Amino acid sequence: MFDAKSEISRLLAPGIPEIEPQQIHDMLEVPPNPEMGDLALPCFKLSRILKKSPVRIAEDLSAIVSKKGSTEDIDRIEAVSGYLNIFLNKSVYIRKILSEILQEGNSYGSSDIGRGKTVVIDYSSPNIAKPFHVGHLRSTSIGNSLYQIFAFMGYRCVGINHLGDWGTQFGKLIVAYKKWGSEHAVQENLIDELVALYVKFHKEAEKDPSLNEEAREWFTRLEQGNEEARSLWRWFIDISMEEYKKVYDLLGVEFDAYTGESFYNDKMEPVIEELKGKNLLKESKGAMVVDLEKEGMPPCLILKTDGSTLYATRDITAAIYRKNTYHFDKCIYVTGVSQSLHFKQWFKVIEKMGYSWYKGLYHVPFGTVSIGGEKLATRTGKVVLLDDILSRAIQKTRATIEEKNPDLENKEEVAKQMGVGAVIFSDLFSNRIKDVSFSWDEVLNFDGETGPYVQYTHARACSVLRRAEDGKTIRTSVETDPAGKSSKAGHEMGCPGEMTSKSASADADFDSSLLSSKEEYQLVRVLSAFPDKVKQALDDLEPSILTRYLVELAKEFNRFYHEHPILVKEKGLRKARLALVQATKATLATGLRLIGLHAPEKV
Ligand code: ARG
């Protein structure tokens, strides 16, 4: 990858032999104002090491570099009050960046830093017989995006849905079903009915506490493999899974394994023995715990008084199983911030067991989601159901398409891709730890900082490329086209003619000196930042870095698009601008894919 900072630091290195080129690299800044250069070295940082004033350092360095005979990368260097301001040769820079993007296409920004490494990502993980709510959507979209990013960086990824499919709630559900439920009602209303039964159980148990006893008995039967209990439990899972799968299909999310909590039922015993053997288990009020007092945390509960296992017992067992099965380098858990203590506790238990790989365990917490503005009608009162949100988003997008581009061929598909995309995008827009508030108007706005805005910009780039292709045969339509002057959605949309792979690969042979405006240069700069952004998103386990980058890139592209006609008569200029459009299109598409969105070519 062409990296201006590296080039410059290599060039400056002989002038500052006291420090490593990497340190120079890290000191280089992007000045706030382009008049101060494309990069600047604040020389006061070197003053102590070189025992010279910053002004002197800047002057000396500029003299050294100028004497050396400049490289094609640099236009000029100026020493200004202790800063070394570096002006890149814009046309060389543009040529290098764009050629690289055009050459790499869909893999621009990828790397192989993960080669030979495995990362397990535990995400989504809803609880059986309970609805899939917006919190699970956040886990799903963050987890899925991390999966895409890690895969893009060469890691082998294993996506796991750690379904909440075990626990005493199944005893309650069985009791409720047997007392007040019917097969017909469950078949008819699916999860809604299961939730209703569960809610009814709690209401009734307040009046009649003996129901709790009954539920415990049924859970014990389930644990012991009682046939009736097993088959009801299986049925509740199947019904829930069917609904979750619909959501996953809509979101375009897949998992490599659906190994839920129950998967570890027969695997916990040896782990409990191991904890005992390592002298980590101690009794506390009849329960068995790992004491974490020294670590300043409450004890980690391993066995209840009645000998049954807990959430943490299953997580510890699952982590050991995953290490032995997948030999992961990292195992990442994406859940709400309310579970932070739980993960801290059992990560500590793994450490105390003597497993050094505890260092590869990461909890990736996120804030809560609330619905601002308009209230949604929900079926359970407080929880906003995900399929309500998604169908609402699709319906609203469909209406927008009807209004702006009624002739679009695959309206239904695009409405789905953009409606769902809008929801995922807004979910991934803020830093994950921040609480997010969901507002329909903001989420679905085609002009705001939204998924549809980025997707629309991508489609606009596709449309320009398509018209460029058509232009080879229908000249007049190109010449009379007011390209770049329309900002109305729909104007550019749905142009006839499919994108061919030929038109998708713009000519890499173009004259970059023709891209001389500040909008063009600025767009190339934003494009050049993409690989760093991907890397940063991976390092920080933070997809929002990419989400926000995409908005910046889309804005920059639209600025260019509105200022400069692309399909102009002069062949050279047209070719150069098309190269820029093509590079933007490729980068937008990759970025969208990495956050789990489709990039439709017509909207
Ligand atoms: N089922 C849990 C919940 O809905 C999330 C599970 C997360 N994964 C894990 N290994 N604990 O809150």
Residues whose N, C-alpha, C, O or C-beta is under 5 A from the ligand:
A	BS01	LIG	D122 S125 P126 N127 H162 G164 T335
